[in-house]
Amino acid sequence: MEHVVWLLEHMSRRFDAIGTPLSKWIVIIDFEGFSLRDVNYFVSRGSTHVVTAHYPERLAKAVLYDAPRTFSTLWRAIRPTLDEKTQSKVQFISRRVDDGPEVWSHFATPELADWLAVEVEDNRRRRDSPKQYWEADDQLPKHDARGTASWLQDPHYQITYGEMCKRRYPRLIGAADTPSAATSV
């Protein structure tokens, strides 16, 4: 939970600093590998409390991807503690073998839907060998884990994360400027 709060605070501060407050978030949780041993009502309830108490009305949608049947028990316990408006923002999506980017098209642009489909499959493929999300990946030269091509070129990315990454990881200098440069790192 500490990591999630850090991310939310960091993103909010960075966007506020450039005069574009973050107003709504879409949270995607991939349940790949989730099992009964991962069910913890107190952590789930605590996380829900932190988000609803400290970030009210920030959630546009929570997408729960491939939640197994074991998760339904936890959802039944948590759901009554949420108001109806928050409950309506939760969307369950299940992947079928033939699904591609279409599974994400309910809320994403075609570019983002394509990116999400590749990103989720890549994360599942390398579950035991984490990637460096701040670097372009040689294994997927047409896919950049940092985000879509339009996001990497967006001034918000450049101001918030692009420059920070360039300073912190000097071998990335120029990587965030163009998609072609990002794939050649």
Helices and strands as residue ranges (DSSP letters): H 2-17, E 25-30, G 36-38, H 41-54, E 59-65, H 69-78, G 79-81, H 84-88, E 90-93, G 101-104, H 110-125, H 149-153, H 155-157, I 158-162, H 163-168, G 170-172, H 179-183
